[in-house]
Amino acid sequence: MTEIQLLDASREAASGYKVDASRGERNGRVSSEWFFRPDDERYLSLSELYGAVRGRSDRSRTRTVESATIRVEASREAPDRLTLALLGSEAPVAPTHWSFGQIASLIGVPASYLRQLPAPLAGINLQHGLLTHRAEQVKTLEVEDGRVELRAVTGPDYGRIYDHELVDAVRRIAGDGTGDTRWKVPGVLDWSTGIYNPCVDITKDTTTLYASDRDVFLFLVDDLNPIEAGRLPDGSPDLFFRGFYCWNSEVGAKTLGIASFYLRAVCQNRNLWGVEDFEEITIRHSKYAASRFAHQAAPALERFANSSPMPFVNGIRAARERIVARTDEDRTEFLRRKGFSKAETQKVIDTVLAEEGRKPESIFDFVQGITAVARDKPHQDARLDLEARAKKLLDRASRDP
């Protein structure tokens, strides 16, 4: 029987852990966030991040107004800028780039077209659109920071979940995210040695805690407590770590979402390697979004953070132990029955042979081969399709051992 063992933090982590990042799936979501975030959107702790987004929320106000009562103003002193006069406001509010685009979208006018017009002419178009807006009402989010800015304009039923609510939910399980609990900003994989080092300094370049004026994104791992799920071909342990990332936008730029998974490593540019058992929850900012966050997303995050990894480990064990092919004919028939083309079937078998030194026999062998082939697919849809089919095989093996 395949040996399954849970390792604890007492194991010497300073020297790092030998991992096989060639297995499983590669996930580039965190890397994309890391690549595009400027320094002022990077935070070194959850406390720092929470303070920034909570302070912004405390300076904000939201209200529902009749769109026909909004007055668009173009000042002679600033002919290139527009402001909006809202009923009940003492001073005009300045739309941000994002909220300007939202207003244009609500009234059905391309924002790119309006931005090319002189402010007075753009203002006339906006004013006409607001006066004839069929929905009649809009919900605004305004913030005061030296001047009053209009951060968001949405429909009246928009269900806002504030960024600080998500960050606070993460803080309840992860503390500061700096190692004071088991959940922390990840370490770094050394590709030259295959050693994953969980103990690296948290800097602007390594952090995975982000927030902008439009959104918040967090990624944390439990990488001081590796999980051993079987052995690699060379006899060394196949190690995993738990991880999750979550995101939100209180201005309508994206949904709220939480993704949990097991992974083998995180590299310097924050790609996730060796990902298995990926699960995702998304919540649209509809009328009852806040209730869904409180009763579904936040508890799901806490359950994952505090749950035992044994269901995952047992699923891996079942997939390793379930032999489905002994001969070349068995291998071909197995993959063809699962919907793989002749070319895909041969590619999967050849990939396992090249990486493992033997042809696939177990469900786990086939899953690793399929995900390896998926990584080489240039088109995302094809890659995601193969990854989904691999996950389906793994899930079925854990349910029907």
Secondary structure by P-SEA (a helix, b strand, c coil): ccbbbbbccccccccbbbbccccccccaaaaaaaaccccccccccaaaaaaaaaaaaaabbbbbbccccbbbbbbcccccbbbbbcccccbbbbbcaaaaaaaaaaacccaaaaaaccaaaaaaaaaaaaaaccccbbbbbbbbccccccccccccccccccaaaaaaaaaacccccccccccccbbbbcccccccccccccccccccccccccbbbbbbbcccbbbbcccccccccbbbbbbcccccccccccccccccccccccccccccccccbbbbbbbccccaaaaaaaccaaaaaaaaacccaaaaaaaaaaaaaccccccaaaaaaaaaaacccaaaaaaaaaaaaaacccccccaaaaaaaaaaaaaacccaaaaaaaaaaaaaaaaaaaacc
